[in-house]
Amino acid sequence: MTGYAFQIMDLAGPDLAIVVFGERDCASAFPRVTAEFAGNPRWNVYSAALRESDVVAGRAEDRLRDCLMAVATRMKADANGGTLPVIERRTIINVPASPGPDPLIVVLSTCLSEMTGADPLPVCREVEAATGIRIVTAATSGLRLRTQAEVVDHVGAALLESLGQSGAVDPMAVNLLGYQTDTANDVAWADTMFRAEAARIVSAFGGRLNAAVPAGATTDDWRRLPKGGLTFVSDLSLMGELTRLLAARGSVVKELAQPRGVAASDAFYAGMARALGRDPAPVLESLAARADAVAAVADGRRRFSGMRLAYGIGTVHNFRPDVLAMEGLANLLLFVELGFDVEIVIQERDRPEVHERIRRNLASLGVTAPYRLYYEPAVLEPALREGRFDCAYVADFMRDQVNRAGIPMLRFGDMSSGYGFAGRYVRQITRTLGAIFERRYSSYVGGSGRGGER
């Protein structure tokens, strides 16, 4: 259920509510990951708050009915102030309400409701018929674990079918699927985000950005998604069902690696331009952000070429497709472009299928790099020492292992997409690793050969 929470929590608002069909503490999956939303009165996340007595007595569905009616009443009142259905002795009485927007309630099952056989569907249909508010049920599988990729795809397909509008497809309307399209926390920074950069460049190519999901998506993004005639996806293997649904509605689906660094951004936007029937060169060569990124990467290459970097994957569980794409290898492109001597360190068991996946993803990225496996976080330190690395790019919770190895750490996930962030991230690396560069390479830069020892 937590995986579903990660996927849809930011969509909760005036026109979308989430009801957790489980005990009260199941809802803690939501505020635990982004606590700042928990006190927001427009953040519509609710719990049926099942008690042991409800489950034992077979009253779980009654609790859900009461919860759904309360949520639907509030949503309808917020939308149009109309007269609403009421509950009288657990029988729903229909009372006419004035028309309004098309709000949606998503009901998430939990381990408790699925294991006890509680069925939310009849209750949801009953409340839906009485209130006119659409209700979607999502079976989260209880204790039957799913991979992050399966959850991402399943939730995306459900949202498309629940929210997606029908109608003509615009061949010049572009969808971005599985990229780092987060919105800015501060409105003053909105124009600096990758989503804004992509929208400007797509417009310069004669197209328009139609929707970007799931990162930073609103319910409007999901509604507009089927009308995009071109869908670019960061990793087709992550979202097979969602892309099949879009293709069936007339969208042309193309895979483009995430734009991390100058070369990858060039390839990303050039792929878009070709699909839109445009020459990318005049647009890209005129961009000030690209010129800044080119200069920053050149400076970074001068500083960091040859430095040993441990690129860690296999430890992050956040159900974000931009992080999961190519099994976490998307950011590798910028480090290679900066000249780092990269070796991939992977938390995985030594199995043939693991080697096959990693080689396939490296080939898709056009990168050749060695890799080593380690089986649990507690043994990362010996792997780092054995590899004689200068620095490590790993998940934040691995900081203790990196500190024990005596090398600086770049936090996995800090890198963003596009030209604008390429220059900024190179400067961030410089601040983090600058002391190493000065200590180990100062005499080399001064012209007397490579200084220092590893």
N, C-alpha and C positions, 0 to 999 in steps of 0.2 A: 504494500500500500504506500510505503514511503516513496517508491519510485513514481507512482502516480502523483503524489503530492508535489514532488520536484517539478513535474511536467506542467501542472495546471495551476499551481498556487498563485502565480502572478496574474492570471486571468480573472481571478475573483474580484468582483466589483458590482456596480449597480445592476448590470444586466447578466451576470453569471454568479450563481451561488454554488457552493460545494457542501454536500452533506455527507458526513462520515457515518456509515451504518455500523457502528461498533460501540464499545465502551468509551467513556469520556476521554480517557488518556490516549486513545488512538489518535485523536486530533492533535496531539503534541508533535506529530510529525511535521506539521506546518509551521508553527512559530519557532520550532527548534532550528530550522534552517535559515529563516530570515525574520528574526524576532521583531524588527521594526514595524512589520505589518500587523502584528498581533493586536495592537491598540488602535488600529485604523478603523473607524466606524463604518467605512465603506468596504471593508475587507470581509466579504460574505462567506465565511467558513463556519460551519455548524456541525454539531455532533448529535446523533440520536441518543447518546448517553445511556446505552443499554446497561441495565443492572443485572446482577446474578438472578434476582427473582424474576425479571422479565424473560430471561432465557429459559429458566427452569419451567416457568408457567406457560411458555409458548406465546408471550406477549411482545416479542421483538418487533413484529410487523406493526402492532398498535403504536408502539413508541415511534417508529419511523413515520407512520401516518400523521401523528401529532406534530412531529418535527417538520415534516414537509408542508403541512398546512400553515404552520406558523411562518415558515420561510417564504412560502408563496404569497401569503397575505402581506408580508412586509414588502416584498418585491413589487407586487401589484400596486400597493398603495404609493410606494416611491415613484412608480412610473406614471400613474395617472390619477391617483386619488379616488378611484372608483369604489363602488360597493363590492364587497368580497364574500366568498364562501365562508361559512362558519361550521364549526363542529358541534353537533348536538348529540350527546350520548353515543359518541363514536360513529355517528352516521353523518356523512357529508351532505350539507344542504347547499344546492346551487343558488347563488344570488347574482344577478347580472352585474357585470362590471364594464366600464367603458373601455374601448380599445386603446392599445398603447404599443410600446416597443415589443420586441420578441425576446424576452428574457429566457434564461435557461438555467435549470438546476441539474447538477451532476451528482449522482449518488455513488459513492465509493464503498464497495464491500470491504470487509476486514476479515482477519483470521477467524474472529469469533462468529460473525454472521455466516461465513461460508462453511465452517466446520459444524455448526449446529443446524445447517440446512434452512436457515431463514431466507425467505424468497422476497426480495424487494419489488420485483416487477409488477405483480398485481396491485400493490399499494401505489406504486408510481403511476400506473395507468389510471387508477381511480382518482388520484389527486390531480393528475394532468387533465382529465376530462372535466373535473369540477372547476378548476381554476383557469384553464386555458393556457397555463404556463407549461412549456415543454420540459420534460424530465428525462434524463438519460441515465441509465444504470451502467456501471463499469465493474465487471467482476475482476478483482485484483489478484485472484488466484489463491488467496489465503496463505497457507504455508508452502504451496508449491512454487518454488523459486523460479523466477525468470531472469534472463540476462538483461543487462542495462539496454542493450540494443533492441531486444524484443519489447521491452516496456516502452521505449521511445517510439517505436514503430506502431505499436498497438494503440497508444494514447493519441498519436498523431492522426491515425486513420479514424479513430472514434470522433475526434474533434472535427475533422473534415466532414464526415457524414452527418454529424449533429448540427454544425454551424454553417457549412459551406453553402453558398448561394448557387442557384442554377441560373443559366442564361448563356449568352454568347461569350465565346472566348476571344480575348483581344490578343492578336499575335505579337503586338509590341509591348504587352504588359509582362513584366519580369517578376518571377517569384524567386526568393532566396530561401533555401531549405537546408537547415543544419549549419548555418554560419554564425559568426559572433556578432549578431545584430542587436545586442543589448541597447536599451535606451540609457541616457545619461541620468545619474542621480540628481544632478543640478541642471536646470533648464539652460543655464548659461553655457553649458558644455555640449548642448545637443548637436550643434553643427560640426563638432569635432569627432563625433562617433563614426564608426565604420558604416553604419546604416545610412547616415547622411551623406558620406562620401560616395557610397555606391549609388545612391539616388541621383546625385549630381552627375556622375559619370554616365549612368544609364540614360539620363535625360540628354546629355551631350551626344550620345549615340543615336538619338531619335526615339528611344523607348521611354518607358516610365516604370518606376518601382511599384509593383502592385501589392506585394505582401512579403513579409519576412517572418519566418517561424522556425523553431519555437522560441528562441531566445529573444526577449524583448517584445514578443507578440502581444497584441490585444485581440479581443474577440472580433474586431473588425478585420484584422489580418486574416483570421481563419475564415471569416465570411467571404472575403474577397478572393481567397486562395484559388478556388476552381476557375476563376475568370482570367487567370494569368496564362497566356499562350506559351510562355517560355519559363521552364522551371529549372533552375540550377541547383544541384545538390552536392554537398561536400563529400558524401560517401554513400553510394547506392546500396551497399551491403547493409547499411544501418536502417534504411527506411524503405524496404522493398514494397511493402503493402501500401504505404502512403503514396509512393511514386506511381505504383500501378493504378491506383484510384484516380490520380491526377491525369495520367496518360489516357485512361478510359474516358475522361471528360474532355479530352482534346488538347491537353498541354503537351508540348514537346519537352522531354526531360533529358538534361545533359549533366554529366558529372564534371565538376571543376574543383581542383584542389584548392584549399583555403589560401587566401592571399596573405601569406606571412613573409614579409620582406619585399624587396623591390622586384626581383625576378619572378617570384610567385604572384605578386600583384599584377605585374605586366601580363603574365600568362592568363590570369583570371579575367582581367578586363578585356584582353584581346579575344578570349573565347566568347565573351558576351557580345563584343562588337561583331564578330563573324556571324554569330547566330542572328543578330539584328540586321545583318547585311551592310555593315559599315566598316570603314578602314579605321583601326584604333589609333594609328600613329599620330595624326594631327591633334587628337584630343589629349592623348597621354603625354606627348612631348611638350604640351603647353601648360601642364599642371605644375604650379609652384610647390605643392605638397610632394610631388614625385621628385622634383629637383632637390628638395631638402632631404628626402629619404636617400637619394643616390649619394649625396655628399656624406651623410651620416654613415651609411654602410661602407663607403670607401675609407672613412676614418676608422671605423670599427675594424675593418679587415686589416688595416695597418697595425692596429693595436693588438688584436687577438689572434691573428693567423698563427696556427701551430699550437695554441693552447689546448690542453687535454680537457674535454668536457664530458661528464657522465650525464647522459640524457635518460632520465628515469621514467618508465611507464609501468602500467599494470597495478597502480595503487589507488587511483582516484575513482570514487563512486559518487557521481553527482548527476547522472542521467542527462548530461548535456551532449547533444550530438556533435557540437563543434569541438568538444574535448575528446569524445569517443572516436571521432573520425580517424580512419587509418590506424585504429587502436592507439590513439594518442600521439601519433608520429607527425601530425601536421606542422607543428612548430619547428620540426627538425630542419625545414628548408632554410629558415633565416640563419640558424647557427652554421649550417654548411656554407651559406653565402658569405658569412662573416669570416670564414676561414678556420673555424675551430676544428680541432682534431676530435671528432665526435665518436664516442662509443655508446651504444644503447645498453642500459642496464634494466632488465625486465624482471618484475616479480611474477614468476610463473614456474610451474613444474616443468621438468625436462621431458616433454612429450613430442612426438613427431609432428602432430598437428600444430603445435605452438611454433615450431621452426617454419612450417609451411606458411602460416599466416604472416609472420614477420617478413619473410622473404617476399611474399606476394605484395604486401603493403609498401615495402621499400622499392620494389620494381615499379609499382604504380606511381610513386613519387619521383622515380628516376634517380634514386639515391643509392649509393653503395656505402655501407657502413657496417663495421663489426658490431656484434652484440654479445652479451653474456646474461645468463639467468641466475637469479637468486630466489630462494623459495619463501622467505618471509621478511618483513621489515627489519627485524632484529639483527639480521645478518648483512644488511647493506654496508655497514662500515668496513668489514673485511674486504668486500668486493671493491669498494672505493680505494682502499689502501693498495690492494693488489693491482688495480689498474693505473696507479700513480697519476690520478687525475688532478688537474689544477682547480677545477670547480665542478659543481653539480647542479643540474636543472631537475629538481624533483618536487614532489608534493610537500606542502608546508609541514605536515605532521612528521616528515622524515628529517626535520632540521637537527634533531638530537644526534642521529646517526652521522649526518654530514659534519656537524661540529666535532664529533669524536674523531672523524677522519682528518680533521685539521684543515679543511678547505672551505672557501666561501660557497654560499648557496644562492642560486637564482630560483625563485619560487615558480613552480609549474602553474600555468594558467594566467600569469601576469601579462603575457604577450597578447597583443590584440592584432586586428587585421587591418589591411590597407596601407596606403602610403603614409597617411597622417600618423599612425601609430608606429610605423617602422622606425622613423627617425627618433621618436620619443623613447622607444624601447632600447635602441642602440645606446642612447645617452644614459639610460638607466643601468644597462650592463656596465658601461664605462664607470659610473659612480660606484657600483658594487665591486668591480674587479680592478679598478684603477690602481690601487696600491700594489697589486700583484704585478701588473704591467710595468709599473715604474721600477719595482725592485728587481724583477727578473730580466727585463729587456732594456733597461736604461742604457747600458753600455753598448748594446747592439744598435739602438737608435742613434747613439752618439757616434757610431762609425767604427768602434773598436771590436766588434764581434759580439756574440751572444753572451749576456751576463748572467751570473747566478747559476745555481744548481737546482735541480728538481728535488 
